[in-house]
Amino acid sequence: MKNLTEHTTVQPLFQPFQLGALALSNRIVMAPMTRGFSPGGIPTEDVASYYRRRAEHDVGLIVTEGTGINHPASVSGSSIPLFYGEKALQGWEQVVKEVHTAGGKIAPQLWHVGMTRSPGDEPNTEAMPVGPSGLALTGEKVSEPLTTKEIHDLVSAYAQGAADAKRLGFDAVEIHGAHGYLIDQFIWSHTNHRTDEYGGDLKGRTRFAVEIVEACREAVGPDFPIIFRFSQWKMSDYKAKIAETPEELEEFLTPLVEAGVDIFHTSTRRFWEPEFEGSDLNLAGWTKKISGKPTIIVGSIGLNGEFTSGAGAETTSLDGLMERFQHDEFDMAAVGRSLLMDPAWAEKVRDGRADELQAYSRESLNNLY
Ligand SMILES: Cc1cc2nc3c(=O)[nH]c(=O)nc-3n(C[C@H](O)[C@H](O)[C@H](O)COP(=O)(O)O)c2cc1C
C-alpha cells in the first residue's frame, strides 16, 4: 500500500470524542480479541503490557478481549481471562493502571459463551453449556433450557461484572451481545425456541439483553458508559440476521436504548457492506440513524480480507472508511487484526506512515506483541 488514502484525509478520525464523562483522544478503538494468554483465567503482567502498548501508541479506546462473567460455564478454555475472583480482578486492575499510566482508556468486554461451549471444556469441566433452549448453534440439543431463576442469576452476574468494571477504574463496560454467544443465542430465533417471556417474537428474544443492560445500568449509575456489541452474523452462519428490515432493527434497538445503552458497537465482517436494500448505509449507519446513539463500526478496516476467513490479508486504503465517516455513519472505528502484531498501527495511520503498515498474518496470534 502506497497511500493510506488517495482522496481524503484520516485526520477526522483523530479528533476527540466525548460522551458524558468518557473523553477519548481520538476515534480509534481496539476491537475485543480473545487471546488466551491468561493462565487460570488471570490476566498476567504480559497482558497488562500488551494493552499498555496500544494505549502508548494512540489507540483512543481499548476494548479488552472477552472476559468471563461469574458463572461456571461462561468461557471455554483455562487461559481465557475471567472477570470474577480476587486474583483475576487484581490482574485486571493492573491492566487498567498500565493503560491509564500511558494515557489510554479501556473497557472490559463481558462475555458468556453460552452453547458454543462443549461439554467437558476447561476451566470447569463438569459445567454443562447453558443457553435459552439448550441448543448448540447447529440446532442439536445438548442441555436443558435455562430456568427463569438461572436467567435471573445470569443477569445478576453481568451486573456484578459492570459494577466491578467501575470499581476497578475502567472507563466504560462493553456487553458482548454478538456473534452467536449467550446473549445472541437468546436474540436469534434459530437458538431460542422458548415460549415464555424470554422467547417468541423479537421483543421477547431481546428481553434477556434488555434486562442485562437495565441491571448493569442500575449497578453503575447514570454516568458510566455502557457499550452494547451486537451483530447480524453468527460464527456458525454468516448470512444470519436478527433484523431483516430497518423496522425490525428499530424494534430491537429501542428497548436497549431505553434500558440504558450509551454506545452501540455494530460488528460486521466488512464495514463497507450496505445493511438493507435501497440504501448504502452500513449497520453502524442504520443503528446511529435509528437509535440516535453513537456507534462504533468494525470489520476489515485497512485490510482486504475478513477475519472469519482465518487467512492472511493485505493492507488497503482507508478512503472508503473516511467517506463513510464524513457522511456521519459512525463515531468510532474499531480495528482488530491490524492491532495484533503492531501496537503502533493507530499512530502510523495518524502520521501517514503508510509504508510501515504490515499485512495481516496468522503469526500475529502466536504472541502478545
Ligand atoms: C483473534 C481474534 C479474537 C477475537 N475475539 C473476539 C472477542 O473476544 N469478542 C468479540 O466481540 N469479537 C472478537 N473478535 C472479533 C473482533 O473484535 C473484530 O470484530 C474482527 O476481528 C473484525 O475486525 P478486523 O477486520 O479489524 O480484524 C476476535 C477477532 C480475532 C481476530
The ligand as an SDF file (V2000), in Angstrom:
LIG
                    3D

 31 33  0  0  0  0  0  0  0  0999 V2000
   -8.0740  -13.4210   17.3150 C   0  0  0  0  0  0  0  0  0  0  0  0
   -9.4350  -12.7690   17.3710 C   0  0  0  0  0  0  0  0  0  0  0  0
  -10.1940  -12.8710   18.5360 C   0  0  0  0  0  0  0  0  0  0  0  0
  -11.4550  -12.2590   18.6240 C   0  0  0  0  0  0  0  0  0  0  0  0
  -12.1440  -12.3060   19.8310 N   0  0  0  0  0  0  0  0  0  0  0  0
  -13.2780  -11.5660   19.9770 C   0  0  0  0  0  0  0  0  0  0  0  0
  -13.8900  -11.4230   21.2500 C   0  0  0  0  0  0  0  0  0  0  0  0
  -13.4090  -11.9120   22.2980 O   0  0  0  0  0  0  0  0  0  0  0  0
  -15.0290  -10.6870   21.3200 N   0  0  0  0  0  0  0  0  0  0  0  0
  -15.5980  -10.1110   20.2230 C   0  0  0  0  0  0  0  0  0  0  0  0
  -16.6370   -9.4700   20.3280 O   0  0  0  0  0  0  0  0  0  0  0  0
  -15.0050  -10.2170   18.9960 N   0  0  0  0  0  0  0  0  0  0  0  0
  -13.8700  -10.8930   18.8640 C   0  0  0  0  0  0  0  0  0  0  0  0
  -13.2290  -10.9100   17.6350 N   0  0  0  0  0  0  0  0  0  0  0  0
  -13.7390  -10.0960   16.5230 C   0  0  0  0  0  0  0  0  0  0  0  0
  -13.0480   -8.7160   16.5050 C   0  0  0  0  0  0  0  0  0  0  0  0
  -13.4430   -7.9310   17.6140 O   0  0  0  0  0  0  0  0  0  0  0  0
  -13.3780   -7.9110   15.2280 C   0  0  0  0  0  0  0  0  0  0  0  0
  -14.7530   -7.6880   15.2020 O   0  0  0  0  0  0  0  0  0  0  0  0
  -12.9470   -8.6410   13.9680 C   0  0  0  0  0  0  0  0  0  0  0  0
  -11.6200   -9.1040   14.0750 O   0  0  0  0  0  0  0  0  0  0  0  0
  -13.0790   -7.7560   12.7470 C   0  0  0  0  0  0  0  0  0  0  0  0
  -12.1570   -6.6910   12.8080 O   0  0  0  0  0  0  0  0  0  0  0  0
  -10.8300   -6.7130   11.8440 P   0  0  0  0  0  0  0  0  0  0  0  0
  -11.3430   -6.9950   10.4780 O   0  0  0  0  0  0  0  0  0  0  0  0
  -10.2520   -5.3520   12.0070 O   0  0  0  0  0  0  0  0  0  0  0  0
   -9.9460   -7.8050   12.3570 O   0  0  0  0  0  0  0  0  0  0  0  0
  -11.9670  -11.5630   17.5210 C   0  0  0  0  0  0  0  0  0  0  0  0
  -11.2070  -11.4760   16.3370 C   0  0  0  0  0  0  0  0  0  0  0  0
   -9.9500  -12.0480   16.2610 C   0  0  0  0  0  0  0  0  0  0  0  0
   -9.1460  -11.8900   15.0030 C   0  0  0  0  0  0  0  0  0  0  0  0
  1  2  1  0
  2  3  1  0
  2 30  2  0
  3  4  2  0
  4  5  1  0
  4 28  1  0
  5  6  2  0
  6  7  1  0
  6 13  1  0
  7  8  2  0
  7  9  1  0
  9 10  1  0
 10 11  2  0
 10 12  1  0
 12 13  2  0
 13 14  1  0
 14 15  1  0
 14 28  1  0
 15 16  1  0
 16 17  1  0
 16 18  1  0
 18 19  1  0
 18 20  1  0
 20 21  1  0
 20 22  1  0
 22 23  1  0
 23 24  1  0
 24 25  2  0
 24 26  1  0
 24 27  1  0
 28 29  2  0
 29 30  1  0
 30 31  1  0
M  END
$$$$
